[in-house]
Amino acid sequence: MTYRTLYYNLKNIDIDNSPRVQIPETGAEIVKLAFHSKSWELLPGAGDYTCEEHRASFYETAADLSRNDFIEYPAGIKHHDIDIIENRDFDIMIFKQASQKKSKRILFLFHGLNEKQWDKYLPWAEKLVELTGSTVVLFPIAFHMNRVPPEWADRRLMHCVSAARRQHSPSIVNSAFANAAISARLQLIPQRFFWSGLQTFYDVVQFIGEVRAGKHEFADPQAGFDFFAFSIGSFLSEILVMSNPQNYFHDSRLFIFCGGPTLDRMSPNSKFILDSDATIAIYSFYTERLESELRLDKRMAHYFNGNHRAGNYFKSMLSYQKEKEFRENRFQELHERIFALTLRKDTVVPPNEVLNTLQGDFRKIPVHVALTDFPYPYQHINPFPITREFENIVDKQFNTVFETAAQFLIQ
């Protein structure tokens, strides 16, 4: 079947009301797994925090979510992160071969920034199961996909948020209902980008710990772990592989699709990702003012300034020019286990910036970076459009991309 047919077949499967569903016309099945995050207490809004590993305590003043410049926002946008229940307890979708009892290889599939639906990734997961034999875990990043309150996907409510942002900032660009919630939240508290990323990092480590403890019937307790990462999911997966917590990723392979550069070399200003004011707020905080912000934010400084490997590598991926030697030395060590595929017309993740980050200024790091282009109209957020007009050629390019990924991942 073509990519388009597979997309609609999978989109129409009702997984919500069943923990296990066979995928028609394939040998795969979808398993739904309930997950409770043990790292939610990291998030903004608590006041008192403790790093158990270093027996360090911190106090943070909770953000004033009712101050005048954000008073127009509805209450659904002004929840403290730590109070959002959907981000603590959520379901994870597992794609696996129906006949396979215990998978010896688990493949995490990470999505892009500001995504609330898994639809476009379902064919990706099915194809990866077919081509690699691995069990594919569609792992949602904190405050994305099914880890968000329903208000954030309410079109009418988010139109109101976007209107408030345009009124507050008449020069704003690309403000829309689709990016209103994430843009408002990140502009208000830029630290959320780090804390939600760190929560997800620890969630993945927790999930692997559960596999090692034999708690998941689909996985061999000694299974290995790989990554297929798209867009900002590549940023997360790079930090996981670079920091290698508990040696879980000592032999992991990472396939990057439309991702890979440092934060300051991406361009997320889009109606579907972040509006211009949120983009400026994030870049200003993490690339221009970071050191001064860390002098004020003792808890974040604790994670960034040598105490935690994840924080160290996160910091090294924020700015291309800063901590370059530290970052590039690690990519040199990992070069055989990373493959990046970029798209020529990608404006959110420019191909030259993927090359600069993964291979360095003088291309001395031998990470494999491939450049391709598709003979149909596409965007970063939608590399495989499902229009009937391009059905056959999209199918061909989809198969080429995922065959390339599979060949690398199963080496």
C-alpha positions as semicolon CSV with decimal commas, in nm:
position;residue;x (nm);y (nm);z (nm)
1;M;0,000;0,000;0,000
2;T;0,114;0,358;-0,058
3;Y;0,215;0,599;0,217
4;R;-0,116;0,781;0,176
5;T;-0,319;0,462;0,215
6;L;-0,113;0,353;0,514
7;Y;-0,159;0,697;0,671
8;Y;-0,538;0,679;0,656
9;N;-0,550;0,314;0,761
10;L;-0,352;0,393;1,075
11;K;-0,526;0,723;1,145
12;N;-0,862;0,547;1,152
13;I;-0,760;0,280;1,402
14;D;-0,928;0,332;1,739
15;I;-0,647;0,280;1,986
16;D;-0,805;0,491;2,262
17;N;-1,048;0,220;2,369
18;S;-0,818;-0,080;2,349
19;P;-0,473;-0,155;2,494
20;R;-0,375;-0,369;2,191
21;V;-0,478;-0,339;1,824
22;Q;-0,372;-0,537;1,518
23;I;-0,277;-0,324;1,216
24;P;-0,471;-0,443;0,908
25;E;-0,268;-0,589;0,618
26;T;0,059;-0,588;0,812
27;G;0,225;-0,815;1,067
28;A;0,239;-0,537;1,324
29;E;0,032;-0,434;1,622
30;I;-0,005;-0,128;1,843
31;V;0,020;-0,161;2,221
32;K;-0,085;0,122;2,452
33;L;0,122;0,159;2,768
34;A;0,026;0,372;3,069
35;F;0,321;0,574;3,203
36;H;0,366;0,782;3,517
37;S;0,648;1,036;3,509
38;K;0,851;1,039;3,829
39;S;1,030;1,360;3,730
40;W;0,738;1,603;3,719
41;E;0,854;1,770;4,041
42;L;1,136;1,933;3,844
43;L;0,889;2,163;3,674
44;P;0,827;2,532;3,750
45;G;0,563;2,616;4,009
46;A;0,670;2,429;4,324
47;G;0,883;2,688;4,504
48;D;1,101;2,441;4,694
49;Y;1,321;2,194;4,504
50;T;1,581;1,935;4,593
51;C;1,848;1,762;4,385
52;E;1,864;1,428;4,563
53;E;2,183;1,325;4,385
54;H;2,379;1,619;4,530
55;R;2,164;1,686;4,836
56;A;2,117;2,042;4,719
57;S;1,809;2,251;4,795
58;F;1,674;2,547;4,602
59;Y;1,393;2,796;4,636
60;E;1,229;2,957;4,334
61;T;0,964;3,224;4,334
62;A;0,677;3,102;4,119
63;A;0,609;3,315;3,812
64;D;0,330;3,568;3,846
65;L;0,090;3,429;3,590
66;S;-0,162;3,709;3,638
67;R;0,062;4,010;3,582
68;N;-0,077;4,286;3,364
69;D;0,101;4,209;3,037
70;F;-0,050;3,858;3,032
71;I;-0,384;3,933;3,194
72;E;-0,567;3,880;2,863
73;Y;-0,475;3,511;2,857
74;P;-0,738;3,258;2,969
75;A;-0,681;3,053;3,282
76;G;-0,600;2,745;3,072
77;I;-0,270;2,903;2,966
78;K;-0,172;3,015;3,314
79;H;-0,146;2,680;3,490
80;H;0,178;2,621;3,675
81;D;0,364;2,344;3,492
82;I;0,382;2,128;3,801
83;D;0,000;2,124;3,825
84;I;-0,070;1,989;3,474
85;I;-0,189;1,634;3,537
86;E;-0,182;1,530;3,170
87;N;0,196;1,576;3,171
88;R;0,243;1,341;3,466
89;D;0,028;1,048;3,357
90;F;-0,008;0,962;2,990
91;D;-0,010;0,677;2,741
92;I;0,279;0,570;2,521
93;M;0,213;0,397;2,187
94;I;0,426;0,095;2,107
95;F;0,449;-0,044;1,751
96;K;0,577;-0,400;1,735
97;Q;0,573;-0,717;1,530
98;A;0,265;-0,910;1,643
99;S;0,454;-1,239;1,643
100;Q;0,747;-1,110;1,847
101;K;0,734;-1,184;2,219
102;K;1,042;-1,004;2,353
103;S;1,213;-0,745;2,138
104;K;1,590;-0,725;2,168
105;R;1,603;-0,378;2,009
106;I;1,389;-0,078;2,106
107;L;1,371;0,223;1,875
108;F;1,255;0,554;2,021
109;L;1,073;0,780;1,775
110;F;1,085;1,147;1,880
111;H;0,866;1,415;1,721
112;G;0,899;1,787;1,648
113;L;0,828;2,103;1,847
114;N;0,466;2,204;1,915
115;E;0,299;1,887;1,795
116;K;-0,025;1,759;1,945
117;Q;-0,117;1,467;1,717
118;W;0,075;1,149;1,635
119;D;-0,104;1,103;1,300
120;K;0,185;1,180;1,066
121;Y;0,423;0,958;1,265
122;L;0,209;0,644;1,260
123;P;0,324;0,537;0,909
124;W;0,681;0,618;1,013
125;A;0,655;0,384;1,310
126;E;0,494;0,104;1,110
127;K;0,758;0,127;0,837
128;L;1,040;0,121;1,091
129;V;0,897;-0,194;1,249
130;E;0,870;-0,355;0,906
131;L;1,222;-0,263;0,795
132;T;1,422;-0,298;1,118
133;G;1,233;-0,558;1,320
134;S;1,273;-0,331;1,622
135;T;0,992;-0,237;1,854
136;V;0,917;0,133;1,805
137;V;0,825;0,353;2,101
138;L;0,645;0,679;2,015
139;F;0,761;0,875;2,317
140;P;0,594;1,215;2,373
141;I;0,803;1,511;2,484
142;A;0,672;1,691;2,794
143;F;0,380;1,925;2,716
144;H;0,342;1,785;2,365
145;M;0,115;1,531;2,198
146;N;-0,105;1,365;2,463
147;R;0,079;1,537;2,748
148;V;-0,116;1,864;2,721
149;P;-0,445;1,994;2,863
150;P;-0,732;1,989;2,611
151;E;-0,759;2,369;2,622
152;W;-0,430;2,403;2,434
153;A;-0,587;2,239;2,130
154;D;-0,915;2,433;2,154
155;R;-0,923;2,632;1,830
156;R;-1,156;2,906;1,955
157;L;-0,967;2,953;2,281
158;M;-0,629;2,960;2,106
159;H;-0,756;3,214;1,853
160;C;-0,830;3,435;2,154
161;V;-0,477;3,383;2,288
162;S;-0,328;3,467;1,948
163;A;-0,546;3,779;1,925
164;A;-0,424;3,887;2,270
165;R;-0,064;3,838;2,160
166;R;-0,116;4,045;1,847
167;Q;-0,281;4,321;2,047
168;H;-0,002;4,320;2,303
169;S;0,268;4,316;2,031
170;P;0,145;4,465;1,700
171;S;0,470;4,376;1,520
172;I;0,447;4,006;1,606
173;V;0,495;3,767;1,313
174;N;0,341;3,420;1,265
175;S;0,107;3,432;1,562
176;A;-0,167;3,174;1,507
177;F;-0,401;2,948;1,702
178;A;-0,172;2,650;1,634
179;N;0,127;2,801;1,817
180;A;-0,052;3,029;2,064
181;A;-0,025;2,809;2,373
182;I;0,343;2,717;2,342
183;S;0,441;3,069;2,235
184;A;0,265;3,234;2,529
185;R;0,410;2,986;2,777
186;L;0,770;3,001;2,654
187;Q;0,773;3,377;2,627
188;L;0,643;3,405;2,983
189;I;0,893;3,153;3,127
190;P;1,177;3,063;2,885
191;Q;1,318;2,824;3,147
192;R;1,033;2,591;3,057
193;F;1,225;2,483;2,747
194;F;1,498;2,336;2,967
195;W;1,285;2,194;3,248
196;S;1,040;2,017;3,016
197;G;1,333;1,881;2,816
198;L;1,501;1,757;3,132
199;Q;1,179;1,595;3,250
200;T;1,154;1,412;2,918
201;F;1,521;1,309;2,944
202;Y;1,454;1,152;3,283
203;D;1,127;0,999;3,161
204;V;1,317;0,814;2,888
205;V;1,575;0,696;3,143
206;Q;1,290;0,585;3,371
207;F;1,127;0,392;3,087
208;I;1,454;0,212;3,013
209;G;1,494;0,132;3,382
210;E;1,151;-0,030;3,370
211;V;1,260;-0,237;3,070
212;R;1,574;-0,346;3,253
213;A;1,358;-0,448;3,550
214;G;1,143;-0,668;3,324
215;K;0,828;-0,462;3,373
216;H;0,729;-0,449;3,005
217;E;0,627;-0,777;2,840
218;F;0,722;-0,665;2,487
219;A;1,089;-0,600;2,569
220;D;1,383;-0,821;2,655
221;P;1,527;-0,682;2,981
222;Q;1,869;-0,661;2,812
223;A;1,738;-0,491;2,497
224;G;1,943;-0,225;2,323
225;F;1,809;0,120;2,235
226;D;1,825;0,331;1,919
227;F;1,667;0,655;1,800
228;F;1,481;0,788;1,499
229;A;1,449;1,158;1,573
230;F;1,275;1,437;1,385
231;S;1,334;1,811;1,429
232;I;1,357;1,913;1,798
233;G;1,338;1,544;1,885
234;S;1,691;1,527;1,742
235;F;1,803;1,783;1,998
236;L;1,672;1,561;2,279
237;S;1,817;1,242;2,134
238;E;2,159;1,400;2,081
239;I;2,171;1,495;2,449
240;L;2,063;1,146;2,554
241;V;2,331;0,977;2,343
242;M;2,601;1,230;2,431
243;S;2,543;1,201;2,806
244;N;2,481;0,821;2,800
245;P;2,310;0,790;3,141
246;Q;2,384;0,462;3,319
247;N;2,561;0,348;3,001
248;Y;2,220;0,273;2,844
249;F;2,329;0,412;2,506
250;H;2,681;0,269;2,476
251;D;2,596;0,109;2,140
252;S;2,292;0,316;2,038
253;R;2,247;0,444;1,684
254;L;2,083;0,777;1,615
255;F;1,915;0,856;1,283
256;I;1,833;1,226;1,254
257;F;1,573;1,349;1,006
258;C;1,544;1,727;0,955
259;G;1,732;1,807;1,275
260;G;2,071;1,816;1,440
261;P;2,201;2,174;1,475
262;T;2,252;2,381;1,789
263;L;1,948;2,574;1,906
264;D;2,069;2,910;1,777
265;R;2,105;2,770;1,423
266;M;1,740;2,661;1,395
267;S;1,461;2,892;1,275
268;P;1,138;2,787;1,448
269;N;0,944;3,107;1,371
270;S;0,640;2,954;1,199
271;K;0,262;2,955;1,235
272;F;0,294;2,589;1,324
273;I;0,585;2,610;1,571
274;L;0,663;2,942;1,750
275;D;0,565;3,300;1,680
276;S;0,833;3,568;1,650
277;D;0,801;3,701;2,006
278;A;0,844;3,355;2,158
279;T;1,136;3,281;1,926
280;I;1,309;3,604;2,031
281;A;1,245;3,530;2,399
282;I;1,398;3,182;2,373
283;Y;1,701;3,295;2,173
284;S;1,759;3,595;2,398
285;F;1,748;3,384;2,713
286;Y;1,956;3,086;2,595
287;T;2,209;3,247;2,365
288;E;2,247;3,612;2,468
289;R;2,173;3,630;2,841
290;L;2,237;3,275;2,958
291;E;2,536;3,342;3,183
292;S;2,370;3,637;3,352
293;E;2,049;3,437;3,391
294;L;2,242;3,151;3,552
295;R;2,382;3,392;3,811
296;L;2,023;3,463;3,913
297;D;1,879;3,112;3,868
298;K;2,075;2,894;4,108
299;R;1,878;2,578;4,035
300;M;1,934;2,595;3,660
301;A;2,298;2,685;3,720
302;H;2,333;2,370;3,929
303;Y;2,226;2,158;3,630
304;F;2,426;2,357;3,372
305;N;2,759;2,419;3,539
306;G;2,920;2,079;3,578
307;N;2,699;1,890;3,820
308;H;2,488;1,701;3,564
309;R;2,608;1,556;3,235
310;A;2,268;1,607;3,073
311;G;2,275;1,975;3,164
312;N;2,632;2,011;3,040
313;Y;2,548;1,868;2,698
314;F;2,221;2,061;2,681
315;K;2,420;2,380;2,739
316;S;2,673;2,282;2,471
317;M;2,389;2,248;2,218
318;L;2,246;2,596;2,273
319;S;2,501;2,812;2,092
320;Y;2,718;2,711;1,798
321;Q;3,016;2,922;1,904
322;K;3,010;2,843;2,275
323;E;3,149;2,521;2,425
324;K;3,228;2,411;2,073
325;E;3,532;2,199;2,162
326;F;3,341;2,011;2,432
327;R;3,052;1,940;2,194
328;E;3,262;1,853;1,891
329;N;3,489;1,617;2,084
330;R;3,182;1,419;2,180
331;F;3,048;1,411;1,824
332;Q;3,390;1,289;1,713
333;E;3,360;0,999;1,958
334;L;3,007;0,919;1,841
335;H;3,049;0,979;1,467
336;E;3,002;0,616;1,359
337;R;2,668;0,597;1,538
338;I;2,502;0,913;1,402
339;F;2,348;0,966;1,058
340;A;2,163;1,287;0,963
341;L;1,938;1,327;0,659
342;T;1,854;1,687;0,565
343;L;1,618;1,843;0,313
344;R;1,741;2,111;0,074
345;K;1,435;2,336;0,111
346;D;1,405;2,303;0,488
347;T;1,395;2,658;0,629
348;V;1,339;2,558;0,992
349;V;1,649;2,337;1,009
350;P;1,880;2,461;0,731
351;P;2,101;2,183;0,589
352;N;2,421;2,387;0,614
353;E;2,364;2,430;0,987
354;V;2,327;2,055;1,033
355;L;2,663;2,015;0,861
356;N;2,822;2,289;1,071
357;T;2,711;2,136;1,401
358;L;2,771;1,768;1,326
359;Q;3,085;1,797;1,110
360;G;3,234;2,124;1,237
361;D;3,357;2,434;1,055
362;F;3,624;2,245;0,865
363;R;3,425;1,921;0,820
364;K;3,675;1,723;1,025
365;I;3,413;1,526;1,221
366;P;3,310;1,229;1,003
367;V;2,943;1,217;1,107
368;H;2,746;1,107;0,801
369;V;2,523;1,395;0,683
370;A;2,321;1,341;0,365
371;L;2,133;1,606;0,168
372;T;1,829;1,527;-0,041
373;D;1,538;1,706;-0,203
374;F;1,186;1,597;-0,288
375;P;1,030;1,658;-0,633
376;Y;0,706;1,795;-0,486
377;P;0,608;2,087;-0,258
378;Y;0,693;2,014;0,104
379;Q;0,762;2,192;0,431
380;H;0,967;2,107;0,738
381;I;0,655;2,019;0,935
382;N;0,515;1,806;0,653
383;P;0,783;1,630;0,447
384;F;0,535;1,372;0,317
385;P;0,209;1,546;0,217
386;I;-0,090;1,317;0,182
387;T;-0,251;1,484;-0,119
388;R;-0,368;1,247;-0,391
389;E;-0,190;1,456;-0,656
390;F;0,156;1,348;-0,536
391;E;0,062;1,010;-0,391
392;N;0,304;0,792;-0,591
393;I;0,606;1,021;-0,581
394;V;0,560;1,087;-0,208
395;D;0,542;0,712;-0,154
396;K;0,871;0,666;-0,340
397;Q;1,050;0,933;-0,135
398;F;0,903;0,804;0,191
399;N;1,031;0,455;0,118
400;T;1,375;0,587;0,022
401;V;1,410;0,785;0,346
402;F;1,303;0,498;0,569
403;E;1,507;0,237;0,384
404;T;1,809;0,462;0,436
405;A;1,726;0,492;0,805
406;A;1,671;0,119;0,846
407;Q;1,998;0,028;0,675
408;F;2,184;0,251;0,917
409;L;1,995;0,145;1,229
410;I;2,041;-0,231;1,179
411;Q;2,413;-0,223;1,099
